[in-house]
């Protein structure tokens, strides 16, 4: 039913009781005078002022409660045609989303209609998650890394912070895939991602950008500390064994490019760190530092 239809039907309870959404009617003095059958019986606000009824719903976040109260007050004053608010509410399920619509009633008063839009919002959030997360590991994907990485660099430049980009590549991962199969290889990648994330500081970003390639963008960090974190990543991947009892061991080579010393753009940092990683892999050192004077191979 449209909002106009609700306004026309407020004097006919049978019509309002047929609505699938909870609806309340508030008189010109701000008192809740009626709720339809869809309104939860355990939360009956009839006889309360609307602002008291809102404040007693403890699952509504304070900011949403203020917005709801203001919207209803505006409708009672006839200052708006209708207001549509959407907010997350805690309860059962743990978090669900409600869309509240309110508007003035001809002759005085206002109505409030509540629609549960949890399923819709979860679909939207799922689509958003799929758009910027790697479906196998749950880490940020290349697209999110590029977008978020450029934003992080801009913030660092504005504040004069140092940063570091780590390019992490698993050693001999092809042998694992070929020897044990892709299902086993996928399980290994999931464990690798979990360990990288567990050893990443708050505010840093770790992403999967290729088959067995990962990057970490580290905020407000100098080169010695970034080397120490690279060592921590390598240790976390090798001990304890990712798959106990498996003949395969996991090792990684890491290339490090510092911002702004090595480069000031994300694309160049990635290329330099990638090249440093390959030099570390070839030399067996495990960790390589990018040098701005040495162009990537």
KAVENWO-V66200 format. One record per backbone hydrogen bond with DSSP energy under -0.5 kcal/mol. NH is the residue of the N-H (numbers start at 0). CO is the residue of the C=O. E is the energy in kcal/mol with one decimal. If there is no record, write none. Layout:
# KAVENWO-V66200
NH&CO&E, NH&CO&E
This chain:
# KAVENWO-V66200
5&1&-2.0, 6&2&-2.3, 7&3&-2.0, 8&4&-1.4, 9&5&-0.8, 9&6&-0.7, 11&8&-2.5, 12&10&-0.5, 14&11&-1.0, 15&11&-1.7, 16&12&-3.1, 17&13&-0.7, 17&14&-0.7, 18&15&-1.3, 21&113&-0.7, 23&111&-2.9, 24&33&-2.8, 25&109&-3.4, 26&30&-2.8, 29&26&-2.1, 31&47&-3.0, 32&24&-2.7, 32&30&-0.6, 33&24&-1.4, 35&22&-2.1, 38&35&-1.5, 42&39&-1.7, 43&40&-1.0, 46&31&-2.9, 47&44&-2.3, 49&29&-2.7, 52&48&-2.5, 53&49&-2.2, 54&50&-2.1, 55&51&-1.9, 56&52&-0.5, 56&53&-1.2, 57&55&-1.5, 59&56&-1.8, 60&87&-0.6, 64&60&-2.5, 65&61&-2.1, 66&62&-1.9, 67&63&-2.8, 68&64&-2.5, 69&65&-2.5, 70&66&-2.3, 71&67&-2.5, 72&68&-2.4, 73&69&-2.2, 74&70&-2.1, 75&71&-2.6, 76&72&-1.6, 77&74&-1.2, 78&73&-2.6, 79&73&-0.6, 82&101&-2.4, 84&82&-0.5, 84&99&-2.9, 86&97&-2.1, 88&95&-3.8, 89&58&-1.8, 90&93&-1.5, 95&88&-2.8, 97&86&-2.5, 98&114&-3.2, 99&84&-3.1, 99&97&-0.6, 100&112&-3.0, 101&82&-2.0, 102&110&-1.5, 103&79&-0.6, 104&108&-2.3, 107&104&-2.3, 109&25&-2.3, 110&102&-2.3, 111&23&-2.5, 112&100&-3.1, 113&21&-2.7, 114&98&-2.7, 116&96&-2.1, 116&114&-0.7, 117&96&-0.5, 120&116&-2.6, 121&117&-2.7, 122&118&-2.0, 123&119&-2.2, 124&120&-2.8, 125&121&-2.5, 126&122&-2.3, 127&123&-2.3, 128&124&-2.7, 129&125&-2.4, 130&126&-1.6, 131&127&-1.2, 131&128&-0.5, 132&128&-1.0, 133&138&-3.5, 137&133&-2.5, 139&205&-1.1, 140&131&-1.6, 144&140&-2.6, 145&141&-2.6, 146&142&-2.2, 147&143&-3.3, 148&144&-2.6, 149&145&-1.8, 150&146&-1.5, 151&147&-2.6, 152&148&-2.3, 153&149&-2.0, 154&150&-2.0, 155&151&-2.3, 156&152&-2.7, 157&153&-2.0, 158&154&-1.9, 159&155&-1.2, 160&155&-2.4, 162&258&-2.5, 163&217&-1.6, 164&256&-2.8, 165&163&-0.5, 165&215&-3.0, 166&254&-2.9, 167&165&-0.6, 167&213&-3.4, 168&252&-2.5, 169&211&-1.7, 170&250&-2.9, 172&169&-0.6, 175&171&-0.9, 176&172&-2.2, 177&173&-2.9, 178&174&-2.3, 179&175&-2.9, 180&175&-0.6, 180&176&-1.5, 184&180&-2.2, 185&181&-2.8, 186&182&-1.8, 187&183&-2.1, 188&184&-2.3, 189&185&-2.1, 190&186&-1.9, 191&187&-2.7, 192&188&-2.6, 193&189&-2.1, 194&190&-2.3, 195&191&-2.5, 196&192&-2.7, 197&193&-2.1, 198&194&-1.1, 198&195&-0.6, 199&196&-1.4, 203&200&-1.9, 204&216&-2.2, 206&214&-2.6, 207&139&-2.2, 208&206&-0.6, 208&212&-1.9, 209&212&-1.4, 213&167&-3.0, 214&206&-2.4, 215&165&-2.1, 216&204&-3.1, 217&163&-3.1, 217&215&-0.6, 220&161&-1.3, 225&221&-2.1, 226&222&-2.4, 227&223&-2.0, 228&224&-2.1, 229&225&-2.1, 230&226&-2.3, 231&227&-1.9, 232&228&-2.4, 233&229&-2.3, 234&230&-2.4, 235&231&-2.4, 236&232&-1.7, 237&233&-1.1, 238&234&-1.9, 243&241&-0.5, 245&242&-2.2, 250&248&-0.5, 252&168&-2.7, 253&285&-3.0, 254&166&-2.4, 255&287&-2.6, 256&164&-2.2, 258&162&-2.8, 261&257&-2.3, 262&257&-1.3, 268&264&-2.2, 269&265&-2.5, 270&266&-2.1, 271&267&-2.7, 272&268&-2.7, 273&269&-2.6, 274&270&-2.3, 275&271&-2.4, 276&272&-2.1, 277&273&-2.0, 278&274&-2.0, 279&275&-2.2, 280&276&-2.4, 281&277&-2.4, 282&278&-2.1, 283&279&-1.3, 284&279&-1.0, 285&279&-1.2, 287&253&-2.6, 289&255&-3.4, 293&290&-2.2, 294&292&-0.7
